[in-house]
Amino acid sequence: MPTRYTVVCDSDRAREIQRLAREYDLTEEEVLRQLLDIGLEHID
């Protein structure tokens, strides 16, 4: 069963997430999911 988290971003970070979503034709949720995955892979 998936777990939900809430992420709070400042305005600059939120705009960057929105920009990435538009650029790659993704939802903001998918952008956040991918950024989280990349970050976790990086620390492994």
CHARMM internal coordinates of N, CA and C (Angstrom, degrees):
IC EDIT
DIST 1 N 1 CA 1.4550
DIST 1 CA 1 C 1.5386
ANGL 1 N 1 CA 1 C 108.80
DIST 1 C 2 N 1.3292
ANGL 1 CA 1 C 2 N 117.01
DIHE 1 N 1 CA 1 C 2 N 127.19
DIST 2 N 2 CA 1.4642
ANGL 1 C 2 N 2 CA 120.21
DIHE 1 CA 1 C 2 N 2 CA -179.27
DIST 2 CA 2 C 1.5247
ANGL 2 N 2 CA 2 C 112.02
DIHE 1 C 2 N 2 CA 2 C -66.79
DIST 2 C 3 N 1.2919
ANGL 2 CA 2 C 3 N 115.24
DIHE 2 N 2 CA 2 C 3 N 151.93
DIST 3 N 3 CA 1.4617
ANGL 2 C 3 N 3 CA 122.05
DIHE 2 CA 2 C 3 N 3 CA 175.21
DIST 3 CA 3 C 1.5124
ANGL 3 N 3 CA 3 C 108.75
DIHE 2 C 3 N 3 CA 3 C -108.41
DIST 3 C 4 N 1.3111
ANGL 3 CA 3 C 4 N 116.81
DIHE 3 N 3 CA 3 C 4 N 138.90
DIST 4 N 4 CA 1.4661
ANGL 3 C 4 N 4 CA 121.92
DIHE 3 CA 3 C 4 N 4 CA 178.26
DIST 4 CA 4 C 1.5155
ANGL 4 N 4 CA 4 C 109.98
DIHE 3 C 4 N 4 CA 4 C -98.90
DIST 4 C 5 N 1.3230
ANGL 4 CA 4 C 5 N 114.84
DIHE 4 N 4 CA 4 C 5 N 140.41
DIST 5 N 5 CA 1.4495
ANGL 4 C 5 N 5 CA 121.94
DIHE 4 CA 4 C 5 N 5 CA 174.47
DIST 5 CA 5 C 1.5218
ANGL 5 N 5 CA 5 C 108.57
DIHE 4 C 5 N 5 CA 5 C -125.54
DIST 5 C 6 N 1.2943
ANGL 5 CA 5 C 6 N 115.93
DIHE 5 N 5 CA 5 C 6 N 156.51
DIST 6 N 6 CA 1.4563
ANGL 5 C 6 N 6 CA 121.69
DIHE 5 CA 5 C 6 N 6 CA 174.54
DIST 6 CA 6 C 1.5147
ANGL 6 N 6 CA 6 C 107.88
DIHE 5 C 6 N 6 CA 6 C -112.78
DIST 6 C 7 N 1.3162
ANGL 6 CA 6 C 7 N 115.48
DIHE 6 N 6 CA 6 C 7 N 132.26
DIST 7 N 7 CA 1.4607
ANGL 6 C 7 N 7 CA 120.88
DIHE 6 CA 6 C 7 N 7 CA 179.24
DIST 7 CA 7 C 1.5239
ANGL 7 N 7 CA 7 C 107.66
DIHE 6 C 7 N 7 CA 7 C -116.68
DIST 7 C 8 N 1.3164
ANGL 7 CA 7 C 8 N 116.65
DIHE 7 N 7 CA 7 C 8 N 130.64
DIST 8 N 8 CA 1.4632
ANGL 7 C 8 N 8 CA 121.59
DIHE 7 CA 7 C 8 N 8 CA 177.73
DIST 8 CA 8 C 1.5226
ANGL 8 N 8 CA 8 C 107.37
DIHE 7 C 8 N 8 CA 8 C -110.46
DIST 8 C 9 N 1.3306
ANGL 8 CA 8 C 9 N 116.09
DIHE 8 N 8 CA 8 C 9 N 123.46
DIST 9 N 9 CA 1.4671
ANGL 8 C 9 N 9 CA 121.82
DIHE 8 CA 8 C 9 N 9 CA -178.21
DIST 9 CA 9 C 1.5222
ANGL 9 N 9 CA 9 C 109.64
DIHE 8 C 9 N 9 CA 9 C -120.45
DIST 9 C 10 N 1.3324
ANGL 9 CA 9 C 10 N 115.32
DIHE 9 N 9 CA 9 C 10 N 150.38
DIST 10 N 10 CA 1.4565
ANGL 9 C 10 N 10 CA 117.89
DIHE 9 CA 9 C 10 N 10 CA 173.24
DIST 10 CA 10 C 1.5341
ANGL 10 N 10 CA 10 C 108.85
DIHE 9 C 10 N 10 CA 10 C -74.28
DIST 10 C 11 N 1.3006
ANGL 10 CA 10 C 11 N 117.17
DIHE 10 N 10 CA 10 C 11 N 171.29
DIST 11 N 11 CA 1.4636
ANGL 10 C 11 N 11 CA 122.12
DIHE 10 CA 10 C 11 N 11 CA -174.74
DIST 11 CA 11 C 1.5166
ANGL 11 N 11 CA 11 C 112.98
DIHE 10 C 11 N 11 CA 11 C -59.72
DIST 11 C 12 N 1.3328
ANGL 11 CA 11 C 12 N 117.22
DIHE 11 N 11 CA 11 C 12 N -40.57
DIST 12 N 12 CA 1.4658
ANGL 11 C 12 N 12 CA 120.46
DIHE 11 CA 11 C 12 N 12 CA -179.92
DIST 12 CA 12 C 1.5225
ANGL 12 N 12 CA 12 C 111.19
DIHE 11 C 12 N 12 CA 12 C -63.35
DIST 12 C 13 N 1.3181
ANGL 12 CA 12 C 13 N 117.16
DIHE 12 N 12 CA 12 C 13 N -45.38
DIST 13 N 13 CA 1.4627
ANGL 12 C 13 N 13 CA 121.55
DIHE 12 CA 12 C 13 N 13 CA -179.28
DIST 13 CA 13 C 1.5367
ANGL 13 N 13 CA 13 C 110.00
DIHE 12 C 13 N 13 CA 13 C -66.43
DIST 13 C 14 N 1.3204
ANGL 13 CA 13 C 14 N 116.76
DIHE 13 N 13 CA 13 C 14 N -40.30
DIST 14 N 14 CA 1.4723
ANGL 13 C 14 N 14 CA 120.33
DIHE 13 CA 13 C 14 N 14 CA 179.30
DIST 14 CA 14 C 1.5278
ANGL 14 N 14 CA 14 C 110.57
DIHE 13 C 14 N 14 CA 14 C -62.85
DIST 14 C 15 N 1.3224
ANGL 14 CA 14 C 15 N 117.41
DIHE 14 N 14 CA 14 C 15 N -40.35
DIST 15 N 15 CA 1.4728
ANGL 14 C 15 N 15 CA 120.35
DIHE 14 CA 14 C 15 N 15 CA 177.49
DIST 15 CA 15 C 1.5157
ANGL 15 N 15 CA 15 C 111.03
DIHE 14 C 15 N 15 CA 15 C -63.94
DIST 15 C 16 N 1.3283
ANGL 15 CA 15 C 16 N 117.33
DIHE 15 N 15 CA 15 C 16 N -38.42
DIST 16 N 16 CA 1.4638
ANGL 15 C 16 N 16 CA 120.82
DIHE 15 CA 15 C 16 N 16 CA 178.77
DIST 16 CA 16 C 1.5293
ANGL 16 N 16 CA 16 C 110.52
DIHE 15 C 16 N 16 CA 16 C -65.41
DIST 16 C 17 N 1.3136
ANGL 16 CA 16 C 17 N 117.48
DIHE 16 N 16 CA 16 C 17 N -40.76
DIST 17 N 17 CA 1.4657
ANGL 16 C 17 N 17 CA 121.42
DIHE 16 CA 16 C 17 N 17 CA 177.71
DIST 17 CA 17 C 1.5269
ANGL 17 N 17 CA 17 C 109.73
DIHE 16 C 17 N 17 CA 17 C -64.82
DIST 17 C 18 N 1.3183
ANGL 17 CA 17 C 18 N 117.38
DIHE 17 N 17 CA 17 C 18 N -42.65
DIST 18 N 18 CA 1.4615
ANGL 17 C 18 N 18 CA 120.56
DIHE 17 CA 17 C 18 N 18 CA 177.26
DIST 18 CA 18 C 1.5243
ANGL 18 N 18 CA 18 C 111.18
DIHE 17 C 18 N 18 CA 18 C -62.91
DIST 18 C 19 N 1.3226
ANGL 18 CA 18 C 19 N 117.23
DIHE 18 N 18 CA 18 C 19 N -40.17
DIST 19 N 19 CA 1.4633
ANGL 18 C 19 N 19 CA 121.58
DIHE 18 CA 18 C 19 N 19 CA 179.11
DIST 19 CA 19 C 1.5287
ANGL 19 N 19 CA 19 C 110.63
DIHE 18 C 19 N 19 CA 19 C -62.52
DIST 19 C 20 N 1.3254
ANGL 19 CA 19 C 20 N 116.43
DIHE 19 N 19 CA 19 C 20 N -45.86
DIST 20 N 20 CA 1.4614
ANGL 19 C 20 N 20 CA 120.10
DIHE 19 CA 19 C 20 N 20 CA 178.69
DIST 20 CA 20 C 1.5313
ANGL 20 N 20 CA 20 C 111.09
DIHE 19 C 20 N 20 CA 20 C -62.18
DIST 20 C 21 N 1.3194
ANGL 20 CA 20 C 21 N 116.43
DIHE 20 N 20 CA 20 C 21 N -40.86
DIST 21 N 21 CA 1.4647
ANGL 20 C 21 N 21 CA 120.15
DIHE 20 CA 20 C 21 N 21 CA 179.45
DIST 21 CA 21 C 1.5255
ANGL 21 N 21 CA 21 C 110.33
DIHE 20 C 21 N 21 CA 21 C -61.31
DIST 21 C 22 N 1.3184
ANGL 21 CA 21 C 22 N 117.46
DIHE 21 N 21 CA 21 C 22 N -44.78
DIST 22 N 22 CA 1.4708
ANGL 21 C 22 N 22 CA 120.36
DIHE 21 CA 21 C 22 N 22 CA 178.78
DIST 22 CA 22 C 1.5211
ANGL 22 N 22 CA 22 C 111.01
DIHE 21 C 22 N 22 CA 22 C -65.52
DIST 22 C 23 N 1.3388
ANGL 22 CA 22 C 23 N 116.22
DIHE 22 N 22 CA 22 C 23 N -45.25
DIST 23 N 23 CA 1.4610
ANGL 22 C 23 N 23 CA 121.27
DIHE 22 CA 22 C 23 N 23 CA -176.34
DIST 23 CA 23 C 1.5277
ANGL 23 N 23 CA 23 C 111.92
DIHE 22 C 23 N 23 CA 23 C -60.15
DIST 23 C 24 N 1.3186
ANGL 23 CA 23 C 24 N 116.76
DIHE 23 N 23 CA 23 C 24 N -39.15
DIST 24 N 24 CA 1.4665
ANGL 23 C 24 N 24 CA 120.87
DIHE 23 CA 23 C 24 N 24 CA -175.86
DIST 24 CA 24 C 1.5255
ANGL 24 N 24 CA 24 C 113.08
DIHE 23 C 24 N 24 CA 24 C -105.83
DIST 24 C 25 N 1.3330
ANGL 24 CA 24 C 25 N 116.48
DIHE 24 N 24 CA 24 C 25 N 10.77
DIST 25 N 25 CA 1.4613
ANGL 24 C 25 N 25 CA 122.22
DIHE 24 CA 24 C 25 N 25 CA 178.76
DIST 25 CA 25 C 1.5317
ANGL 25 N 25 CA 25 C 111.53
DIHE 24 C 25 N 25 CA 25 C 52.42
DIST 25 C 26 N 1.3340
ANGL 25 CA 25 C 26 N 114.72
DIHE 25 N 25 CA 25 C 26 N 51.07
DIST 26 N 26 CA 1.4644
ANGL 25 C 26 N 26 CA 122.73
DIHE 25 CA 25 C 26 N 26 CA 178.92
DIST 26 CA 26 C 1.5188
ANGL 26 N 26 CA 26 C 109.20
DIHE 25 C 26 N 26 CA 26 C -122.16
DIST 26 C 27 N 1.3219
ANGL 26 CA 26 C 27 N 115.83
DIHE 26 N 26 CA 26 C 27 N 165.56
DIST 27 N 27 CA 1.4570
ANGL 26 C 27 N 27 CA 119.13
DIHE 26 CA 26 C 27 N 27 CA 169.81
DIST 27 CA 27 C 1.5252
ANGL 27 N 27 CA 27 C 108.46
DIHE 26 C 27 N 27 CA 27 C -79.24
DIST 27 C 28 N 1.3027
ANGL 27 CA 27 C 28 N 116.28
DIHE 27 N 27 CA 27 C 28 N 160.17
DIST 28 N 28 CA 1.4616
ANGL 27 C 28 N 28 CA 119.84
DIHE 27 CA 27 C 28 N 28 CA 175.74
DIST 28 CA 28 C 1.5243
ANGL 28 N 28 CA 28 C 110.53
DIHE 27 C 28 N 28 CA 28 C -62.31
DIST 28 C 29 N 1.3225
ANGL 28 CA 28 C 29 N 116.84
DIHE 28 N 28 CA 28 C 29 N -35.38
DIST 29 N 29 CA 1.4619
ANGL 28 C 29 N 29 CA 121.11
DIHE 28 CA 28 C 29 N 29 CA 178.28
DIST 29 CA 29 C 1.5306
ANGL 29 N 29 CA 29 C 110.72
DIHE 28 C 29 N 29 CA 29 C -62.11
DIST 29 C 30 N 1.3324
ANGL 29 CA 29 C 30 N 116.40
DIHE 29 N 29 CA 29 C 30 N -41.26
DIST 30 N 30 CA 1.4634
ANGL 29 C 30 N 30 CA 119.59
DIHE 29 CA 29 C 30 N 30 CA 179.41
DIST 30 CA 30 C 1.5262
ANGL 30 N 30 CA 30 C 111.17
DIHE 29 C 30 N 30 CA 30 C -67.90
DIST 30 C 31 N 1.3226
ANGL 30 CA 30 C 31 N 117.20
DIHE 30 N 30 CA 30 C 31 N -37.65
DIST 31 N 31 CA 1.4676
ANGL 30 C 31 N 31 CA 120.18
DIHE 30 CA 30 C 31 N 31 CA 175.85
DIST 31 CA 31 C 1.5192
ANGL 31 N 31 CA 31 C 109.60
DIHE 30 C 31 N 31 CA 31 C -59.96
DIST 31 C 32 N 1.3158
ANGL 31 CA 31 C 32 N 116.96
DIHE 31 N 31 CA 31 C 32 N -47.35
DIST 32 N 32 CA 1.4673
ANGL 31 C 32 N 32 CA 120.56
DIHE 31 CA 31 C 32 N 32 CA 179.52
DIST 32 CA 32 C 1.5236
ANGL 32 N 32 CA 32 C 111.50
DIHE 31 C 32 N 32 CA 32 C -62.54
DIST 32 C 33 N 1.3216
ANGL 32 CA 32 C 33 N 117.28
DIHE 32 N 32 CA 32 C 33 N -40.87
DIST 33 N 33 CA 1.4632
ANGL 32 C 33 N 33 CA 121.43
DIHE 32 CA 32 C 33 N 33 CA 179.27
DIST 33 CA 33 C 1.5318
ANGL 33 N 33 CA 33 C 110.07
DIHE 32 C 33 N 33 CA 33 C -61.49
DIST 33 C 34 N 1.3311
ANGL 33 CA 33 C 34 N 116.08
DIHE 33 N 33 CA 33 C 34 N -44.89
DIST 34 N 34 CA 1.4647
ANGL 33 C 34 N 34 CA 119.87
DIHE 33 CA 33 C 34 N 34 CA -179.57
DIST 34 CA 34 C 1.5280
ANGL 34 N 34 CA 34 C 111.62
DIHE 33 C 34 N 34 CA 34 C -67.20
DIST 34 C 35 N 1.3209
ANGL 34 CA 34 C 35 N 117.10
DIHE 34 N 34 CA 34 C 35 N -40.72
DIST 35 N 35 CA 1.4657
ANGL 34 C 35 N 35 CA 119.61
DIHE 34 CA 34 C 35 N 35 CA 178.30
DIST 35 CA 35 C 1.5359
ANGL 35 N 35 CA 35 C 111.07
DIHE 34 C 35 N 35 CA 35 C -63.24
DIST 35 C 36 N 1.3150
ANGL 35 CA 35 C 36 N 116.29
DIHE 35 N 35 CA 35 C 36 N -39.28
DIST 36 N 36 CA 1.4575
ANGL 35 C 36 N 36 CA 120.82
DIHE 35 CA 35 C 36 N 36 CA 177.92
DIST 36 CA 36 C 1.5326
ANGL 36 N 36 CA 36 C 110.15
DIHE 35 C 36 N 36 CA 36 C -64.44
DIST 36 C 37 N 1.3305
ANGL 36 CA 36 C 37 N 116.65
DIHE 36 N 36 CA 36 C 37 N -45.83
DIST 37 N 37 CA 1.4623
ANGL 36 C 37 N 37 CA 120.78
DIHE 36 CA 36 C 37 N 37 CA 178.91
DIST 37 CA 37 C 1.5277
ANGL 37 N 37 CA 37 C 110.80
DIHE 36 C 37 N 37 CA 37 C -59.10
DIST 37 C 38 N 1.3263
ANGL 37 CA 37 C 38 N 116.79
DIHE 37 N 37 CA 37 C 38 N -46.52
DIST 38 N 38 CA 1.4685
ANGL 37 C 38 N 38 CA 121.12
DIHE 37 CA 37 C 38 N 38 CA -179.81
DIST 38 CA 38 C 1.5250
ANGL 38 N 38 CA 38 C 110.21
DIHE 37 C 38 N 38 CA 38 C -61.22
DIST 38 C 39 N 1.3192
ANGL 38 CA 38 C 39 N 115.49
DIHE 38 N 38 CA 38 C 39 N -43.55
DIST 39 N 39 CA 1.4687
ANGL 38 C 39 N 39 CA 119.18
DIHE 38 CA 38 C 39 N 39 CA -179.64
DIST 39 CA 39 C 1.5298
ANGL 39 N 39 CA 39 C 112.23
DIHE 38 C 39 N 39 CA 39 C -63.47
DIST 39 C 40 N 1.3161
ANGL 39 CA 39 C 40 N 117.06
DIHE 39 N 39 CA 39 C 40 N -42.29
DIST 40 N 40 CA 1.4660
ANGL 39 C 40 N 40 CA 120.53
DIHE 39 CA 39 C 40 N 40 CA 179.63
DIST 40 CA 40 C 1.5325
ANGL 40 N 40 CA 40 C 111.13
DIHE 39 C 40 N 40 CA 40 C -67.44
DIST 40 C 41 N 1.3407
ANGL 40 CA 40 C 41 N 116.82
DIHE 40 N 40 CA 40 C 41 N -38.65
DIST 41 N 41 CA 1.4628
ANGL 40 C 41 N 41 CA 119.94
DIHE 40 CA 40 C 41 N 41 CA 177.15
DIST 41 CA 41 C 1.5293
ANGL 41 N 41 CA 41 C 110.42
DIHE 40 C 41 N 41 CA 41 C -64.57
DIST 41 C 42 N 1.3112
ANGL 41 CA 41 C 42 N 116.43
DIHE 41 N 41 CA 41 C 42 N -35.88
DIST 42 N 42 CA 1.4659
ANGL 41 C 42 N 42 CA 121.10
DIHE 41 CA 41 C 42 N 42 CA -177.76
DIST 42 CA 42 C 1.5271
ANGL 42 N 42 CA 42 C 111.88
DIHE 41 C 42 N 42 CA 42 C -66.12
DIST 42 C 43 N 1.3248
ANGL 42 CA 42 C 43 N 117.10
DIHE 42 N 42 CA 42 C 43 N -34.33
DIST 43 N 43 CA 1.4756
ANGL 42 C 43 N 43 CA 118.50
DIHE 42 CA 42 C 43 N 43 CA -177.87
DIST 43 CA 43 C 1.5187
ANGL 43 N 43 CA 43 C 112.72
DIHE 42 C 43 N 43 CA 43 C -85.89
DIST 43 C 44 N 1.3375
ANGL 43 CA 43 C 44 N 117.50
DIHE 43 N 43 CA 43 C 44 N -10.34
DIST 44 N 44 CA 1.4786
ANGL 43 C 44 N 44 CA 119.84
DIHE 43 CA 43 C 44 N 44 CA 178.77
DIST 44 CA 44 C 1.4884
ANGL 44 N 44 CA 44 C 112.18
DIHE 43 C 44 N 44 CA 44 C -72.07
END
COOR INIT
IC SEED 1 N 1 CA 1 C
IC BUILD
